[in-house]
Amino acid sequence: MPFVECLHTKVTEYVKKRISSGEYRVGSKIPTEEELSKELRVSRPTVSKALETLVRDGFLKRIRGKGSFVTKPKLVHESTGFITSYRAESEKKGLTLRTEVVRFEVIKAPEDAAAALRLSAAEKVIRLVRLRWLEGHNSGAPVVYTVLYVPFKRFPGMTELDFTYTSFYEALAERGMPVYHSSKKLEVIPADPAVTSMLKSAPFEPVVFITTVSVTDDGMPIEYSESFYPASSSGFLIEIDRAQTAEVSASGCAGLPDKK
């Protein structure tokens, strides 16, 4: 890892550690760039870059002429980086998930769903609409609103399950149809008033809109979903691998002095 990049990472972790410990409380002003530069014995541009990263990730906000203040960090969703159920992701983080099934029905496939699932317009799909909450996050408002479409002919017994507590991906795996590959498209869009109402978000707050198409190991689509996340409180993990990964050495990355 380049030395400058290493220092940037160390400053970022230094500040995050003090936020998580409560030394830098939510709403409080952190030391200035100049103060952090002297305390950590690094250049001011390095500190500035680290603080920009923390602002981008939702840990800080900058107010011109006043400084940098601690904010409540965004909830980072990992479903954009791994094939995993939302329930499994929540349990991994030690979070309590609550789900409300808003609608669960068999309908004629809408145009977008039919195209994604390779169905004719006359074919039936199961539509499952859910709201999800995570205790202690987003001030008690839902963290995601999802509309899921599944070909009825592929999973007719789905309508007999209670998806208040059941994971869709786990239900597929138990029936010999585990998801083999998922393709996701992410964009930030203005929120439809109906979605804003469901998410209990501010009237003009945009949403992160993610469409997902998942296939089983036979290459056939099993899922098309549309998920809406409040943009102000949501972050996303994106994992990317190179075909041939060169070894990266962290040697020469000196640690920063800890606060005494």
C-alpha positions in Angstrom: 0.0 0.0 0.0 1.5 3.4 -0.9 2.7 5.3 2.1 0.5 8.4 1.6 -2.6 6.2 1.2 -1.6 4.3 4.3 -1.5 7.5 6.3 -4.9 8.6 5.0 -6.3 5.2 6.1 -4.7 5.5 9.6 -6.1 9.0 10.1 -9.6 7.8 9.0 -9.5 4.9 11.5 -8.1 7.1 14.3 -11.1 9.5 14.0 -13.6 6.6 13.6 -12.2 4.9 16.7 -12.9 8.0 18.8 -16.4 8.3 17.3 -17.2 4.7 18.2 -15.7 5.1 21.7 -17.9 8.1 22.4 -14.9 10.5 22.8 -16.2 12.3 19.8 -20.0 12.3 20.5 -22.7 12.7 17.9 -23.3 16.4 17.3 -20.0 17.4 18.7 -17.2 19.3 16.9 -14.0 17.3 16.3 -10.5 18.9 16.4 -9.5 21.1 13.5 -7.4 19.8 10.6 -4.5 21.8 12.0 -4.9 20.3 15.5 -5.2 16.7 14.1 -2.2 17.3 11.8 -0.1 18.3 14.8 -1.5 15.6 17.1 -0.9 12.8 14.5 2.2 14.3 13.0 0.9 14.0 9.4 0.4 16.7 6.7 -2.8 18.8 6.7 -3.7 17.6 3.2 -3.6 14.0 4.5 -6.0 14.9 7.3 -8.3 16.8 5.0 -8.5 13.8 2.6 -9.3 11.5 5.6 -12.1 13.9 6.8 -13.6 14.0 3.3 -13.8 10.2 3.3 -15.6 10.3 6.7 -18.0 13.0 5.4 -18.7 10.8 2.3 -19.3 7.7 4.6 -21.7 9.6 6.8 -19.6 9.9 10.0 -19.0 13.6 9.7 -20.6 16.7 8.3 -18.7 19.9 7.5 -20.2 23.4 8.2 -18.3 26.2 6.4 -16.7 28.5 8.9 -17.5 26.3 11.9 -15.7 23.0 11.4 -16.5 19.2 11.2 -19.2 17.7 13.4 -20.0 14.0 14.2 -23.1 12.6 12.6 -24.9 9.3 13.0 -23.2 7.0 10.4 -25.2 5.5 7.6 -26.4 1.9 7.7 -24.1 0.0 5.3 -26.0 -2.6 3.3 -23.8 -5.5 2.1 -26.3 -7.1 -0.3 -24.7 -5.2 -3.2 -21.4 -7.0 -2.4 -22.5 -10.6 -1.6 -25.4 -12.9 -2.4 -27.0 -13.0 1.0 -30.5 -12.7 2.5 -31.3 -9.4 4.4 -32.1 -11.5 7.5 -28.7 -13.2 7.4 -26.9 -9.9 6.8 -28.7 -8.4 9.8 -27.9 -11.4 12.1 -24.2 -11.2 11.1 -24.1 -7.6 12.3 -26.0 -8.5 15.5 -29.0 -6.4 14.5 -32.7 -7.2 15.1 -34.7 -7.3 11.9 -38.5 -6.7 11.8 -40.5 -7.4 8.6 -44.0 -6.4 7.6 -45.6 -8.2 4.6 -47.5 -5.4 2.9 -48.9 -7.4 0.0 -48.6 -11.0 -1.1 -50.5 -12.2 -4.2 -50.4 -14.0 -7.5 -50.8 -11.6 -10.5 -50.2 -11.4 -14.2 -46.5 -10.4 -14.7 -46.0 -6.7 -15.1 -43.9 -5.7 -18.1 -40.6 -5.1 -16.3 -40.9 -8.2 -14.3 -41.9 -10.4 -17.3 -38.9 -9.1 -19.3 -36.4 -9.7 -16.4 -37.8 -13.2 -15.6 -38.1 -14.2 -19.3 -41.8 -14.7 -19.1 -44.6 -14.0 -21.5 -47.0 -11.2 -20.7 -49.7 -13.7 -19.9 -47.7 -15.7 -17.3 -48.3 -15.4 -13.6 -45.9 -14.2 -10.9 -45.9 -14.1 -7.2 -45.6 -10.5 -5.9 -44.3 -10.1 -2.4 -44.1 -6.6 -1.0 -42.2 -6.0 2.3 -41.1 -3.3 4.6 -38.0 -3.9 6.8 -36.9 -2.3 10.0 -33.7 -2.6 12.0 -34.0 -1.8 15.7 -31.9 1.2 16.7 -31.5 2.5 13.1 -33.1 5.3 11.1 -35.0 6.7 14.1 -37.5 3.9 14.0 -38.4 4.4 10.3 -38.1 1.5 7.8 -34.7 1.0 6.2 -36.0 -0.6 3.0 -39.1 -1.1 1.0 -39.0 -4.1 -1.5 -41.2 -5.5 -4.2 -40.2 -9.0 -5.2 -41.5 -11.0 -8.2 -41.1 -14.7 -8.6 -42.3 -16.9 -11.5 -45.3 -18.8 -10.2 -44.5 -21.9 -12.2 -41.0 -22.1 -10.5 -42.2 -21.8 -6.9 -45.9 -22.4 -6.6 -45.6 -23.3 -2.9 -44.2 -19.9 -2.1 -47.7 -18.6 -1.3 -48.0 -21.0 1.7 -45.0 -19.5 3.5 -45.0 -16.6 6.0 -42.4 -14.1 4.9 -42.8 -12.1 8.0 -40.2 -14.5 9.5 -39.0 -16.6 6.5 -36.0 -15.6 4.4 -36.7 -15.8 0.6 -33.2 -17.0 -0.2 -33.2 -19.6 2.5 -36.6 -20.9 1.4 -35.1 -21.3 -2.2 -32.1 -23.1 -0.9 -34.2 -25.5 1.2 -36.0 -26.5 -2.0 -32.9 -27.1 -4.0 -33.0 -23.7 -5.9 -30.2 -21.7 -4.3 -29.4 -18.4 -6.0 -26.3 -18.8 -8.1 -25.8 -15.3 -9.5 -27.4 -11.9 -8.9 -27.2 -8.8 -11.1 -28.0 -5.5 -9.5 -28.5 -2.0 -10.9 -28.2 0.9 -8.4 -29.4 4.5 -9.0 -30.5 7.5 -7.0 -34.0 8.7 -8.0 -36.7 11.1 -6.7 -39.0 9.3 -4.4 -42.6 8.5 -5.5 -45.0 9.9 -2.8 -46.2 6.4 -2.1 -42.7 5.2 -1.5 -41.9 8.2 0.7 -45.0 7.5 2.7 -44.0 3.8 3.2 -40.4 4.7 4.2 -41.6 7.6 6.4 -38.9 9.8 4.9 -38.9 13.6 4.2 -41.2 14.6 1.3 -38.3 15.5 -1.2 -35.7 13.0 0.0 -34.4 10.9 -2.8 -34.1 7.1 -2.6 -31.5 4.6 -3.6 -33.3 2.4 -6.1 -31.9 -1.1 -6.7 -33.2 -3.6 -9.2 -32.1 -7.2 -8.8 -32.3 -10.2 -11.1 -31.2 -13.5 -9.6 -30.8 -16.9 -11.3 -30.3 -20.4 -10.1 -27.6 -22.7 -11.3 -29.5 -23.7 -14.4 -29.3 -20.1 -15.6 -33.0 -19.4 -15.2 -34.3 -16.3 -13.4 -35.9 -16.9 -10.1 -36.2 -13.3 -8.8 -36.8 -9.8 -10.0 -37.0 -7.2 -7.2 -37.2 -3.5 -6.8 -35.8 -2.1 -3.5 -36.0 1.5 -2.2 -33.7 2.8 0.5 -33.8 6.2 2.1 -30.7 7.9 0.6 -29.8 10.0 3.6 -29.3 7.0 5.9 -28.1 4.3 3.6 -24.7 3.2 2.4 -23.7 0.3 0.2 -20.7 -2.1 0.1 -19.5 -2.9 -3.4 -17.0 -5.9 -3.7 -14.9 -6.1 -6.8 -12.3 -8.8 -7.6 -9.5 -8.7 -10.2 -9.1 -11.8 -12.4 -5.5 -11.9 -11.3 -4.8 -10.3 -8.0 -1.3 -9.0 -7.3 0.1 -9.3 -3.8 -0.3 -6.1 -1.9 2.2 -5.5 0.9 1.4 -3.3 3.8 5.1 -3.2 4.9 6.3 0.3 5.7 2.9 1.4 6.8 3.8 3.0 10.1 1.1 3.4 12.7 0.0 6.7 14.1 0.6 7.7 17.7 -2.3 6.8 20.0 -3.7 9.5 22.3 -2.2 9.3 25.7 
